[in-house]
Amino acid sequence: MTDSSPAMGDDPRHELAEFLRTRRTRLRPQDVGLEPGPRRRVAGLRREELALLAGVSSDYYQRMEQGRDVRPSAQVLDALARALRFSAEETRHLHSLAAAARTPARLPRSYEPEEVPDTTLRLLHGMTAPALVVGRFLDVLAWNPLGGALLGEFTRLPQRERNLLALFLRPEADRTCPNRAATVAELIGMLRTQVAADPGNPRAVELVGELAVRSDEFAALWALHDVAEPTRGQMRLDHPRVGELNLDWDAYPIPGNPGPALMVCTAAEGSLDAERLQLLAGLLDVR
């Protein structure tokens, strides 16, 4: 890993600029009804082409991509999102980045560590399905016995190392999670969304910096500036005691904004996966 590996920038204007640049270079002229033309030397749209499609001046858009002090209105941001064919998630992310870039630099403030309320812990341990409490930046804060059985030796790590991304970025993760690469990409998108909402959070800065140094895979995916806000999904893993498990997961925000979320894994009733979950619960004596 070189010193030029991407991490999290300190200047929100730089983050906004990089997000726009990566999205502009992905969009081909023919995608928006333009003729590619001969001797084209740039990937994707040119800056002036995007500015024309969005109805803003080329100079103004250029200053945005250069990370200069510009404060685009909501209308300008929406116009850029339409021109770039953004999804709803990407549009929300663009507005979040612009809001952070417009906010004057603040004095350092204290950040309290994330904590799981006692009421949530009681709920967690009363659940029969595998469940975890996951922090804003994907730190695993708590789990019930069946959730711990899915995590395995991960639960024995020091608290600062118990992060879902760190778990799936380990070399051995390919053996236990057949769709590991897709899961990593999705988790990085989730992390990017949360970082944009609070770019100065020390835990976010620390985590992104550590992962960028330790993992070439993370560094390459982080540089893509992809975002995701999933509240449900699927996971597939090979458990050493019961074999393959294909589970659905749902995330439920815990009261307090922003805050951790309760992540619950389930299997379709009557399915082989449900039988294997029940077997695993029996082995743990937590039925």
Secondary structure, 3 states (H helix, E strand, C coil): CCCCCCCCCCCHHHHHHHHHHHHHHHCCHHHHCCCCCCCCCCCCCCHHHHHHHHCCCHHHHHHHHCCCCCCCCHHHHHHHHHHCCCCHHHHHHHHHHHHHHHCCCCCCCCCCCCCCCHHHHHHHHCCCCCEEEECCCCEEEEECHHHHHHHHHHHHCCHHHCEHHHHHCCCCHHHHCCCHHHHHHHHHHHHHHHHHHCCCCHHHHHHHHHHHHHCHHHHHHHCCCCCCCCCEEEEEEEECCCEEEEEEEEEEECCCCCCCEEEEEECCCCCHHHHHHHHHHHHHCCC
